[in-house]
């Protein structure tokens, strides 16, 4: 007789951890694209969790820095965009 199949998949486990966490958890894939966001992202970082899905890490950190107070750690350490060679500064 075969053992019953578990419905507790890694995705279910991750979703459970994100829901239970009191931290603002963001999960990125190998390409540094946000694939999951915990419920506390809104309260602690000011983003709706669904609004950050699909964003690259640099873009998301740039948005976070842009809304941070002037002189804050986030502003001082924000990723800076680099001008491409030959790009116009309009």
N, C-alpha and C positions, 0 to 999 in steps of 0.2 A: 504494500500500500504506500502510495506516494505521500510525502509530507506536504502539508498545506503551504501554498505560496504566500510569502510575506508581501504585504502591501506597503511596508515601510521601506521606501526607496531612499537613495541619497538625496534626491530633491525634496522629499517630504521631511527628511531629517534637517536639511538646511533651512527650509521654510520654517520649521518649528523653532530652530535656534534663533533665526532672525526675529520671529514674533516674540520670543521670550526675552530677548536681550534688552537691557536698559541703555545700551550704547548705540550710537549711530553707525551701523555696519553697512559697508558697501562691498560688494563682491565683484571682482574683475576677472575676466577671462585671460587667456594667454596673450591676446592682442591688446590688453589693457582697456577693454571696453566694459563698462558697467553692465552686469547681467542681473544683479539682484540688489535690493536696498531694503534695509530693515525699517520697521515702523517708526523708529525714533529719529530717522533722518530729518523729518519735517521739524520736529521740536528742537533738535540740537544743531542742525545745519541750515534750516530754513528752506529746504527743498522738499517738495512732495516726492515720495519715493518713486512713483511712476515717471516723474519728469526727468530723472537722471538715467533711466534705463536706456542703453544704447549710446551713451556719451563716452567719449574717450577720457582717460584719467586726466590728461593735461587740460582738456576743456572744462571738465568738472571742477578741478582745482582752481582754474582761472576764474570760473564763475563764483566760487566760494571766496576767493581773494577779492574779487570786485565788490562784493557786498560787505566785506570786513571793514571795520573802522580804520581810518587813516592812521598809519604808524603801527598797526598791529603786526604780530608775527606773521599772520597769513598774507598781509600785504607785502611785507619785506621779503618773503620767501616765495612769492607767486611765480609761476612759470612765465617767462617773458617771451613774447613772440619774436622771432628773428626775421629781419627783413631778408627777402630772397635777393640774390645778386641780380641787379638790373631792375628790381622792383621800384616803382615810382612811389614817392612819399606823399601822394595826394591825400 
